[in-house]
Amino acid sequence: MDVFDFRYLTNLVFTSIFAAFGIYHLLSYLVLKHKILLDYLVLIWGITLHWSLYFFMNNSFGSEITAVADKISLTTAMITTFGLLQFTRNYLAIKKDDHPRLSRTYKLLIGTVVCLPFLHITNTLTIGLVWLNEILVLLAAVTALAAVLLNIFSGILLFNAHKLNRYYLYSYAPILLSAIIYIGAWFAKQYFDFDATPIIIATSVLTTIQLILFSLLISYKFKEIEIDNLKMQLEANTKLKDEVERQTKKLTVAKAELENQNAELEQVSKLKNKLFSLLAHDVRAPLNNFVVIIQLIEAELADEELKRLTEKLKSEVYDRISMINDLLQWSYKQLDGVQLDKTICNLEDVFHAVSQEFTRMANNKNIAIELNISCRELFMDENMLKVVLRNLISNAIKFSNNGQKILVWSKRSADTVEIGVQDFGMGMDTHWFRQLKADEKPKTRRGTEGEKGTGFGLLISKDFVEMNGGELICESEIDKGTSFILRFKADSNAPIVDEALSHHSVNTT
């Protein structure tokens, strides 16, 4: 085998080896998508392209192709240098914040590596100055050697930063020796004519060793990354476990506190019930007895002045009893003491029963309570309905003048069932009623004869109607009277049973 054949064969073998490394790491990059692998790919393919040009530069394919190859060799050398710089910078984790000067040096050198091929190609394709290309080639060789030395310096500087950095420095020896031999032979070739085949073979072997060592470094790097990720996962799991245990302890403490609060609330509830019992029996009952005593005294009095005084006193007592009833009902509702018990109410019985309770109060003002019952049955809590009617009728009497009447009615249409309490007295502004809320203090007014009210009667009435699925509507005109309407939907879900009935009225006076 002659020299030409031997050169051809050796370069073919090593170029194939370099290409195989390139294909392997290309596949690795496509799977892992890591930047170090991309930098290493640039390095490998730069070496592969540069070595393949040796065939052409040794007149293997003719003088014209050889000339083109010679011009391209600077570009491939700089691609290799670029890949080597980028690989080293990312492998050693040279960052601007940690190593500002070293990072700037790498940027400067990488910028030079990028510019030299651009200038060389531009000069070749345009003015073609031979001396300029020679200078550019010389600068390229110096830049390549500077890149090798910079990488060695970085490895020494960051030797203790990470244990893998030591392996990088150890594995750098082949490429350092290869670069020195190759660049030295290139300079010598400019002035002396000698067979460079042994040098090419030596640098090829060293480069192959270097690629193997760098490949091992990358595998160790990814193993280290995997171990770090595993440690981070274990730490995260430990932190999560600790956090779960901490939150569990908090929940346990919160549960114990809640149980204590529930026990306290139970005691408060018992106290509340005792308070309601006290108000209902020990306060309200004596007031009722006081009314009876006043009535007995009133019957024995002959003096008209004393009768007016007793009448006024009796009115005051009635006001206080009404106030206590309203406050009890409202407070009991706010404390969730009222339970809904819906039944089919006989409206005729309810209307008569409630209106009879106000016979004396209505007679004192010569007011007639008329009942107009067109709908006899309603599905609602009967006790709540009675409370609502008591409050509405009481208010109607308070705000009516002597000799007027109050109309209590019920009717049914295709869509609704309505109950109404209508007076023809003072009337009022309905805006405040539409804005009435449970968390606000109700508005209070005085009746036609100075009767006092708490305002809680309308509030509890509104709440009770809404609890039963209805709506309490207020319609009023000043000096013409007020109507309060309980409106319920007459749908299939509410068992309201009724037929059309003829009107009739009942006068309580």
HUCORJO-V7032 format. One record per residue. N is the residue number from 1. SS is DSSP state (H for helix, E for strand, - for the rest). Layout:
n | ss
N | SS
N | SS
//
This chain:
n | ss
1 | -
2 | -
3 | H
4 | H
5 | H
6 | H
7 | H
8 | H
9 | H
10 | H
11 | H
12 | H
13 | H
14 | H
15 | H
16 | H
17 | H
18 | H
19 | H
20 | H
21 | H
22 | H
23 | H
24 | H
25 | H
26 | H
27 | H
28 | H
29 | H
30 | H
31 | H
32 | H
33 | -
34 | -
35 | H
36 | H
37 | H
38 | H
39 | H
40 | H
41 | H
42 | H
43 | H
44 | H
45 | H
46 | H
47 | H
48 | H
49 | H
50 | H
51 | H
52 | H
53 | H
54 | H
55 | H
56 | H
57 | H
58 | -
59 | -
60 | -
61 | -
62 | -
63 | H
64 | H
65 | H
66 | H
67 | H
68 | H
69 | H
70 | H
71 | H
72 | H
73 | H
74 | H
75 | H
76 | H
77 | H
78 | H
79 | H
80 | H
81 | H
82 | H
83 | H
84 | H
85 | H
86 | H
87 | H
88 | H
89 | H
90 | H
91 | H
92 | -
93 | -
94 | -
95 | -
96 | -
97 | -
98 | -
99 | -
100 | H
101 | H
102 | H
103 | H
104 | H
105 | H
106 | H
107 | H
108 | H
109 | H
110 | H
111 | H
112 | H
113 | H
114 | H
115 | H
116 | H
117 | H
118 | H
119 | H
120 | H
121 | H
122 | H
123 | H
124 | H
125 | H
126 | -
127 | -
128 | -
129 | -
130 | H
131 | H
132 | H
133 | H
134 | H
135 | H
136 | H
137 | H
138 | H
139 | H
140 | H
141 | H
142 | H
143 | H
144 | H
145 | H
146 | H
147 | H
148 | H
149 | H
150 | H
151 | H
152 | H
153 | H
154 | H
155 | H
156 | H
157 | H
158 | -
159 | -
160 | -
161 | -
162 | -
163 | H
164 | H
165 | H
166 | H
167 | H
168 | H
169 | H
170 | H
171 | H
172 | -
173 | H
174 | H
175 | H
176 | H
177 | H
178 | H
179 | H
180 | H
181 | H
182 | H
183 | H
184 | H
185 | H
186 | H
187 | H
188 | H
189 | H
190 | -
191 | -
192 | -
193 | -
194 | -
195 | -
196 | -
197 | H
198 | H
199 | H
200 | H
201 | H
202 | H
203 | H
204 | H
205 | H
206 | H
207 | H
208 | H
209 | H
210 | H
211 | H
212 | H
213 | H
214 | H
215 | H
216 | H
217 | H
218 | H
219 | H
220 | H
221 | H
222 | H
223 | H
224 | H
225 | H
226 | H
227 | H
228 | H
229 | H
230 | H
231 | H
232 | H
233 | H
234 | H
235 | H
236 | H
237 | H
238 | H
239 | H
240 | H
241 | H
242 | H
243 | H
244 | H
245 | H
246 | H
247 | H
248 | H
249 | H
250 | H
251 | H
252 | H
253 | H
254 | H
255 | H
256 | H
257 | H
258 | H
259 | H
260 | H
261 | H
262 | H
263 | H
264 | H
265 | H
266 | H
267 | H
268 | H
269 | H
270 | H
271 | H
272 | H
273 | H
274 | H
275 | H
276 | H
277 | H
278 | H
279 | H
280 | H
281 | H
282 | H
283 | H
284 | H
285 | H
286 | H
287 | H
288 | H
289 | H
290 | H
291 | H
292 | H
293 | H
294 | H
295 | H
296 | H
297 | H
298 | H
299 | H
300 | H
301 | -
302 | -
303 | -
304 | H
305 | H
306 | H
307 | H
308 | H
309 | H
310 | H
311 | H
312 | H
313 | H
314 | H
315 | H
316 | H
317 | H
318 | H
319 | H
320 | H
321 | H
322 | H
323 | H
324 | H
325 | H
326 | H
327 | H
328 | H
329 | H
330 | H
331 | H
332 | H
333 | H
334 | H
335 | -
336 | -
337 | -
338 | -
339 | -
340 | -
341 | -
342 | E
343 | E
344 | E
345 | E
346 | E
347 | H
348 | H
349 | H
350 | H
351 | H
352 | H
353 | H
354 | H
355 | H
356 | H
357 | H
358 | -
359 | H
360 | H
361 | H
362 | H
363 | H
364 | -
365 | -
366 | -
367 | -
368 | E
369 | E
370 | E
371 | E
372 | E
373 | E
374 | -
375 | -
376 | -
377 | E
378 | E
379 | E
380 | E
381 | E
382 | H
383 | H
384 | H
385 | H
386 | H
387 | H
388 | H
389 | H
390 | H
391 | H
392 | H
393 | H
394 | H
395 | H
396 | H
397 | H
398 | H
399 | -
400 | -
401 | -
402 | -
403 | -
404 | -
405 | E
406 | E
407 | E
408 | E
409 | E
410 | E
411 | E
412 | E
413 | -
414 | -
415 | -
416 | E
417 | E
418 | E
419 | E
420 | E
421 | E
422 | E
423 | E
424 | -
425 | -
426 | -
427 | -
428 | -
429 | -
430 | -
431 | H
432 | H
433 | H
434 | H
435 | -
436 | -
437 | -
438 | -
439 | -
440 | -
441 | -
442 | -
443 | -
444 | -
445 | -
446 | -
447 | -
448 | -
449 | -
450 | -
451 | -
452 | -
453 | -
454 | -
455 | -
456 | H
457 | H
458 | H
459 | H
460 | H
461 | H
462 | H
463 | H
464 | H
465 | H
466 | H
467 | H
468 | -
469 | -
470 | -
471 | E
472 | E
473 | E
474 | E
475 | E
476 | E
477 | E
478 | -
479 | -
480 | -
481 | E
482 | E
483 | E
484 | E
485 | E
486 | E
487 | E
488 | E
489 | E
490 | -
491 | -
492 | -
493 | -
494 | -
495 | -
496 | -
497 | -
498 | -
499 | -
500 | -
501 | -
502 | -
503 | -
504 | -
505 | -
506 | -
507 | E
508 | -
509 | -
//
